[in-house]
Amino acid sequence: MAKATTTFSTVFRSGNRVFSLALTGLFLALTQFTAPAFAQKTNALLPTKSVTAKFTEARIDIDGRLDESAWEEAIPAGDFSQYFPVDSLPTEFATEVRFLFNDNFLYVGIRAEAQSGKYVVSTLRRDFGGTTNDNVSLLFDTFGDGQNAYFFGVTPYGVQREGLVANGGSAFDNTWDARWQTAAERHDDHYTIEIAIPFFSLKFPDGGNRWRFRSYRWNLQNNEQSSWVRVPQEQILSSLAFMGELVFDRPLRKTRTPFYLIPYVNTLAARDFTAGEGTETDFDFGGDAKLSIGSGLNLDLTVNPDFSNVEVDAIFTNLSRFEFLLPERRQFFIDNGDLFNSFGSGRDAQPFFSRRIGLARDTSGALIENGIIGGARLSGKLDNNWRIGALSMQTASDEANGIVGNNNGMLALQRRVGKRSTLGAFVVNRQSFDDPETLNGRDPWNRVVGVDYDLASADNVWSGKAYLHKSFQPGDTEGNLSSQFFLNRTTRDWRFVLDFVYVNQDFTSDLGFIPRKDIFKTGQSITRYFYPRSGAVARHDIRALALNFWRPMLDMQRTDHDLRLTYTGNFRNQSVLDVTLQNQFIFLVNPFDPTRTPGATPLPGQQDYRFSSVEANYTSSPTQLFTYGASAGAGQFFTGQRFSVAGTIGLRIQPWAQLGLAVNYDGIRLPDPHADADLWLVSPRFDITFTKNLFWLTLVQYSNQRENLGINSRLQWRFAPLSDLFLVYNDNYRTTDSWSPRFRSINLKVTYWLNL
């Protein structure tokens, strides 16, 4: 056995490309073997329903009333089916969606019957939460690829949300903004919505007349979710595998090529108390430009971008050894963001992560903001089958902090294969042109190339991924590879997942997210779904998960396993309960202190740790004015014990305010000489929406692990379409005995969207 292990580890160290190619070949062979099974289901991609959009020359006033005679001539898309609580029944309250269009606008008229006029709407803020508000939503797959779509949603109060759907429906980003109009009118037994979407806000084939389309509805009054095209409950509601067809009764033509200028000015007053500096003021300006190219491409340009208005990240207590992945919120990187960010494995090795641009480590190793001089981004559809993305961003030098300027770039190309699968290739490049003497030991450049195959069957029963990536840097060594084989099968009653990931010790992407290297990971999970015909539970499931990690450079020594057994119950009132039993094994290669207590004695490395725990979580129904969630966990933790409890409460003052409080506590008890810890995270949140255009959001975050109390308060006035005035106040305090201030700032920023 020892000889076999040594031989296997040698293959990883010196011949890992053989292994990576073998993984990729196995995946392709399996997908080819199962191709007949996929082919039998290809009709799932064909529309099961269709609705016609009628051309009209009549004037449509967006007032929410649907009283123009043209609406009576439009044939509605009706007969919605339940998705929750039961996906085999018609809806209790009907929904109808009608379409009209002219040369410039797509008009949508919606009538939604309701139990009463007491609608559940938690906010007047744009981009509301879809699961906590009554709303009707629309999906438009304009190129018919089954992978990407535009998303629009409206509440009974006429509040908007829009976004981009990617990866077949599994990825949704509501940071994307478009220009469109909505109005709604509420009644005791129904509400009506009118929508006008300018065609220049969308990308679609010139001369075409068919889009894949679906509408779905959240009706919180009677805890019902429904869809125009039936979606089985084991699939996600936003899946693009289950779509109907929107047929325009004459071909669509682009009427003009939009060009947008989005300048900004920003004034700032700030004081860094830690550095002992006085108050500094600054005035800055810059902006973005957006140009449509043809029917499917966008060119985005930016000069001296500023992201001070972006909402701060929620902080967390980190008891692990690894970095966490945080979402991209900056508008410039959002459009077609999946084309850049979906390569690789987001959990293990993602070669490009746009949040790396604009951040750098100073001479002390701290991660600080690094100014962006400017950049360009070309992305979108070449035709129905091809997508392209090209990005170049130049960051500034910062001699005081030992940071060099870099050109950060990526080129991506993606081809649709079959109905919904894709094959993609990319190059990621970071290059510094600064004097080599200023690099402080850093490599002047880093590059990554790779190929990804993403599998998605027509009915979404099968999905998967296989990739092979290689990095290059000065002093490049043999290997530098990362690869994955992932396969998922989801049926009515079962879900099976198989996952293999390999990341070489020398695989490096300066613009990527790679929490750990020198790993070979295996993952398997089995989930069994149950659908009771009666009772309080609408669906429940049991999931068994096994993750194992080996270190190829340590003669394939197993360093981690994570075994979990989870029960989840989804109640008919939309509350959720889950209970998890967990067993972990960790071989610490290096000493580690999970409490991160300054000066504490870490747990020794080169030692095994085995521990088990149990955790339970409950989230209440979102339909109530007062909502809450609670979780508790207890068990072993390395050589000691851990007790965790968390709670959230929310109060909805409909529709003007959402008040919330989140509290997390982790009690760590380790034997001497290691440190105990009582880690608290307390976060009140106040979200006030005075009108649909005036918002005030305040987030307070206290963490004794980080020794920080942070306050972020942001007043936003949308004085014109997609044009905003922001007043942002930030304040941070050191939570030691002195509670001394760390950093304080206030800035006023104005952005204006010019439609030329």
ABEGO torsion letter per residue (X at the ends): XAAAAAAAAAAAAAAAAAAAAAAAAAAAAAAAAAAAAAAAAAAAABBABBBBBBBBABBBBBAGAGABAAAAABBBBBGBBBAOABAABBBABBBBBBBBBBAABBBBBBBBBBABABBBBABABBGBBAAABBBBBBBBBAAGAGABBBBBBBBAAGBBBBBBBBGGGABBBAABBBBBBBBBBBBAABBBBBBBBBAAABBBBBGBABBBBBBBBBBAAAGBBBBABBBBAABBAABAABBBBBBBABBBBBABBBBBBBBBBBBBBBBBAAAGBBBBBBBBBEEBBBBBBEAABBBBBBBGBBAAABBBBBBBBBABABBBBBBBABAAAABGAAAAAABEBAAABBABBAAABGBBBBAAGBBBBBBBAEBBBBBEBABAABBBBBBBBBBBBBAAAGBBBBBBBBBBBBBBBEAABBBBBBBBBBBBABBAAAAGGBBABBBBBBBBBBBBBAAGABBBBBBBBBBBBBGBBBEGBBBBBBBBBBBAABBBBBBBBBBBAABBBAABBBABBGBBBBBBBBBBBBBBABEABABBBBBBBBBBBBBAAAGGBBABBBBBBBBBBBBAAGBBBBBBBBBBBBBBABBBBAAGBBGBBBBBBGBBBBBBBBBBBBBBBAABABBBBBBBBBEBBEABBBBBBBBBBBBBBOAABBBBBBBBBBBBBBBOABBBBBBBBBBBBBBBBABAABBBBBBBBBBAAAGBBBBBBBBBBBABBGBBBBBBBBBBBBABAAGBBABBBBBBBBBBBBBX
